[in-house]
Amino acid sequence: MRIFLLTLLLANVATFAYLQYAEGRSGADSQIALLQISPEKVKLVKADAVPSAANREKPPLSVVCVEWGPVGAADVARAAAAMAKLDVGDRLSSHESGDNYWVYIPPMRLRADADKKANELRALGISDFFVVQEAGPAQFALSLGVFKTEGAANNHLAQLRSKGIRSAIVAPYGAPATAFVIREPGDAVTMKLAELKAEFPAAALRAVACADAQSAKN
């Protein structure tokens, strides 16, 4: 419930931040839209503020986090400085992530070795793969799929292992990037994070369960 409410808040503040960013780049239409926004009325409604129908003991509330990012290596120092200005102490953490996650068998020494491994995969009933041909660190690796989330990549890896493939692994795919996580951010911090959109256009703000954020670091 709290993540749902925080997600609604993020949608509101993201809209407001975008309109602020658009103010300097648009004409009268943007000005009218800005006048219709009342950001000071955007509040994070906490579940424990809603009166209960029965006077009974409430279960403990789950902790809520927000994740902001990712930012590329060239912008990490500048982004970290922006995070420090939020003054959230040890409620701030960060983790490295790639744009996607790659399931693959590490590069073979020779093309002949890669072809031999490819024949082994076909014998196990695996046909959805290809041998990387481009020169570079990944040449003669066997690609078994690229996935948007680490969880999806790990699920595919488990399926492959159930078929007898033991040498495949999962790794970030794409340029390394850093995401920042803040535990229990509150209204003011969430608004400031949304306002950073103008300075870091590629960074996104989303609500996550803190358990998910912890898993992303492990």
C-alpha positions in Angstrom: 0.0 0.0 0.0 2.8 2.4 0.9 4.7 1.7 -2.3 1.4 2.3 -4.3 1.0 5.7 -2.5 4.6 6.6 -3.1 4.3 5.7 -6.7 1.4 8.1 -7.1 3.4 10.8 -5.4 6.4 10.2 -7.8 4.0 10.6 -10.7 2.8 13.9 -9.4 6.3 15.3 -8.6 7.7 14.0 -11.8 5.0 15.9 -13.7 5.7 19.1 -11.7 9.5 18.8 -12.2 9.0 18.4 -16.0 6.8 21.4 -16.1 9.4 23.4 -14.2 12.0 22.2 -16.7 9.8 23.2 -19.6 9.2 26.7 -18.3 12.4 28.0 -19.6 11.9 26.4 -23.0 8.3 27.0 -23.9 5.9 29.8 -24.4 2.6 30.9 -22.9 1.1 27.4 -22.9 3.7 26.2 -20.5 3.2 29.2 -18.3 -0.6 28.5 -18.0 0.2 24.8 -17.2 2.5 25.9 -14.4 -0.1 28.1 -12.9 -2.4 25.2 -12.6 0.1 23.1 -10.5 0.1 23.4 -6.7 3.1 21.5 -5.7 2.8 22.5 -2.1 -0.4 20.5 -1.9 1.4 17.2 -2.9 1.8 15.2 0.2 2.8 11.6 0.9 -0.1 10.0 2.7 1.2 7.4 5.1 -0.9 4.3 5.7 -0.7 4.7 9.5 -2.5 8.1 9.2 -5.7 6.4 8.0 -8.0 5.6 10.9 -8.8 1.9 11.4 -12.3 0.7 11.3 -11.7 -1.4 14.3 -9.6 -0.5 17.3 -7.1 -3.3 17.0 -3.3 -3.6 16.9 -1.9 -2.7 13.5 0.8 -4.8 11.8 4.2 -3.0 11.4 4.5 -0.9 8.3 7.0 -1.9 5.6 9.9 0.4 4.9 9.7 2.3 1.6 12.7 3.4 -0.6 13.0 5.4 -3.8 15.7 4.7 -6.4 17.1 7.5 -8.5 19.3 6.9 -11.6 21.1 5.4 -13.2 23.8 7.9 -14.1 26.8 7.1 -16.2 30.4 6.9 -15.0 31.1 10.5 -16.2 28.3 11.9 -14.1 28.7 9.8 -10.9 30.8 12.4 -9.0 28.4 15.2 -9.8 25.3 13.0 -8.9 26.9 12.0 -5.6 27.4 15.7 -4.8 23.7 16.3 -5.5 22.8 13.4 -3.3 25.0 14.8 -0.4 23.0 18.0 -0.5 19.8 16.1 0.4 21.3 15.5 3.9 19.7 12.1 4.4 22.7 10.5 6.2 22.9 6.7 6.3 19.5 6.4 4.6 21.4 6.9 1.3 23.1 4.0 -0.5 24.1 3.3 -4.1 24.7 0.3 -6.3 26.2 -0.3 -9.8 24.0 -1.5 -12.6 24.0 -2.1 -16.3 21.3 -1.1 -18.8 20.5 -4.8 -19.3 21.7 -8.3 -18.1 23.4 -10.8 -20.3 23.3 -14.6 -20.0 26.3 -16.1 -21.8 29.1 -18.6 -21.8 32.4 -16.8 -21.4 34.7 -16.4 -24.5 36.4 -19.5 -25.8 40.1 -19.2 -26.8 39.5 -20.2 -30.4 36.6 -20.2 -32.9 36.9 -24.0 -33.1 36.3 -24.2 -29.3 33.2 -21.9 -29.6 31.9 -24.1 -32.5 32.3 -27.2 -30.3 30.5 -25.6 -27.4 27.7 -24.6 -29.8 27.3 -28.2 -30.9 27.0 -29.2 -27.3 24.2 -26.7 -26.8 22.3 -28.0 -29.8 22.7 -31.5 -28.5 21.0 -30.4 -25.3 18.1 -28.9 -27.2 19.3 -25.3 -27.0 18.9 -23.3 -30.2 18.4 -19.7 -29.1 22.0 -18.5 -29.0 24.7 -17.1 -31.1 28.5 -17.0 -31.1 29.9 -13.5 -30.7 32.1 -12.7 -33.8 33.2 -9.1 -33.2 36.8 -8.6 -32.2 37.1 -7.6 -28.5 36.9 -9.1 -25.0 33.7 -10.9 -25.8 34.8 -12.5 -29.0 33.9 -16.2 -29.2 31.5 -16.0 -26.2 28.2 -17.7 -26.7 25.3 -15.3 -26.1 22.2 -17.0 -24.6 20.0 -13.9 -24.1 19.8 -10.3 -23.0 17.2 -9.3 -20.4 15.9 -6.0 -18.9 16.1 -7.2 -15.3 18.6 -9.3 -13.3 15.8 -11.4 -12.0 14.7 -12.4 -15.5 18.3 -13.2 -16.5 18.7 -15.4 -13.4 15.4 -17.2 -14.2 16.7 -18.0 -17.7 20.0 -19.1 -16.3 18.2 -21.5 -13.9 16.3 -23.0 -16.9 19.5 -23.5 -18.8 21.2 -25.2 -15.8 18.2 -27.5 -15.5 19.0 -28.7 -19.0 22.6 -29.4 -18.1 24.4 -26.2 -19.0 26.8 -25.4 -16.2 29.2 -22.8 -17.7 26.7 -20.0 -18.4 26.8 -16.9 -16.2 24.9 -13.6 -15.8 26.6 -10.1 -16.0 25.5 -6.5 -16.6 25.3 -5.7 -20.3 26.1 -2.2 -21.5 27.9 0.7 -20.0 28.3 0.6 -16.2 26.0 3.0 -14.4 25.2 3.9 -10.8 21.8 4.2 -9.1 21.1 5.8 -5.7 18.6 4.5 -3.1 17.1 6.6 -0.3 15.2 4.9 2.5 12.0 6.7 3.8 12.6 9.8 1.7 9.6 11.9 2.7 7.9 14.6 0.7 10.6 17.2 0.5 13.4 14.8 -0.5 11.2 13.2 -3.2 10.4 16.6 -4.7 14.1 17.5 -4.8 14.9 14.3 -6.5 12.3 14.9 -9.2 13.7 18.4 -9.7 17.1 16.9 -10.6 15.5 15.7 -13.9 16.6 19.0 -15.6 20.2 18.4 -14.6 20.3 14.6 -15.2 17.8 13.9 -18.1 18.6 10.2 -18.2 18.0 9.5 -14.5 14.5 8.2 -13.5 12.8 8.2 -10.1 10.8 5.2 -9.0 9.5 3.6 -5.8 11.0 0.3 -4.7 10.6 -1.9 -1.7 13.8 -1.6 0.4 14.2 -5.4 0.2 14.4 -5.0 -3.6 17.0 -2.3 -3.3 19.1 -4.4 -1.0 18.9 -7.4 -3.4 20.2 -5.1 -6.2 23.4 -4.5 -4.2 24.0 -8.2 -3.6 
